[in-house]
Amino acid sequence: MIVAGIEFPDNCTSCKLLIVERATFSQSSICTRCPVFVCRMPVTEEDKMYLPMVQPDDYREDWAIEWKKFFDGEIERPRLVL
C-alpha cells in the first residue's frame, strides 16, 4: 500500500506492536494513527464494509516518514508530533 508516497505493508500481521497494542486497543492506541490501519483500502468484497478513515494521499507525510522508520526497524516506536 502506498501512503503519502511511501510504501507500507498491506496489513497489520507483521507489526511488532500488534500484541501489545491490541490487548489495550482504544482511541488512544498508537494503532489508530498507523497508516496501515487508517488508510486501509477494501480489497475483497467482504472488505467493502471497511472504508479508509484517511485517504492515502491525505495522510500526514511527517507521520508516514516516522512509521516507515518503525516498519524498517530503525526505531522502536514512532514519535508522532502533533
C-alpha positions as CSV (number, residue, x, y, z in Angstrom):
1,M,0.0,0.0,0.0
2,I,1.3,3.5,-0.9
3,V,0.5,6.2,1.7
4,A,1.9,9.8,1.4
5,G,4.1,8.4,-1.4
6,I,5.7,5.8,0.9
7,E,5.2,2.0,0.6
8,F,3.8,0.2,3.7
9,P,2.6,-3.3,4.4
10,D,-1.0,-4.1,3.3
11,N,-2.0,-5.4,6.8
12,C,-1.0,-5.5,10.4
13,T,0.1,-9.1,10.7
14,S,3.8,-8.4,10.8
15,C,3.6,-5.4,13.2
16,K,5.7,-5.6,16.4
17,L,3.1,-3.5,18.3
18,L,0.3,-5.9,17.3
19,I,0.2,-8.0,20.5
20,V,0.9,-5.1,22.9
21,E,-1.5,-2.6,21.4
22,R,-4.3,-4.9,20.5
23,A,-4.5,-6.1,24.1
24,T,-5.4,-2.5,25.2
25,F,-6.8,-1.2,21.9
26,S,-8.7,2.2,22.4
27,Q,-8.8,5.6,20.7
28,S,-5.5,6.5,22.3
29,S,-3.8,3.4,20.9
30,I,-0.9,4.1,18.5
31,C,-2.7,1.8,16.0
32,T,-5.3,4.5,15.5
33,R,-2.6,6.7,14.0
34,C,-0.9,4.0,11.8
35,P,-1.2,4.4,8.1
36,V,-1.8,0.7,7.6
37,F,-4.8,0.9,10.0
38,V,-6.3,4.3,9.0
39,C,-5.7,4.2,5.2
40,R,-6.6,0.5,4.6
41,M,-8.5,0.2,1.3
42,P,-11.1,-2.5,0.7
43,V,-9.5,-5.4,-1.2
44,T,-12.2,-8.1,-1.3
45,E,-16.0,-7.9,-1.4
46,E,-16.0,-8.7,2.4
47,D,-13.7,-5.7,3.0
48,K,-16.3,-3.3,1.4
49,M,-17.6,-2.6,4.9
50,Y,-14.1,-1.1,5.8
51,L,-13.6,2.3,4.4
52,P,-10.4,4.2,4.9
53,M,-10.6,6.8,7.7
54,V,-7.9,8.9,5.9
55,Q,-7.3,8.7,2.1
56,P,-3.7,7.6,1.5
57,D,-2.7,10.8,-0.3
58,D,-4.1,12.9,2.6
59,Y,-2.1,11.2,5.4
60,R,0.5,13.4,7.1
61,E,3.9,13.0,5.4
62,D,5.9,13.6,8.6
63,W,3.9,10.8,10.3
64,A,4.4,8.5,7.3
65,I,8.1,9.0,7.5
66,E,8.1,8.1,11.2
67,W,6.1,5.0,10.5
68,K,8.4,4.0,7.7
69,K,11.3,4.2,10.1
70,F,9.4,2.0,12.5
71,F,8.5,-0.6,9.9
72,D,12.1,-0.7,8.6
73,G,13.3,-1.4,12.2
74,E,15.2,1.9,12.6
75,I,13.2,2.9,15.7
76,E,11.2,1.0,18.3
77,R,8.1,3.2,18.3
78,P,7.1,6.1,16.0
79,R,7.3,9.6,17.5
80,L,4.3,11.4,16.1
81,V,4.5,15.2,16.7
82,L,1.1,17.0,16.7
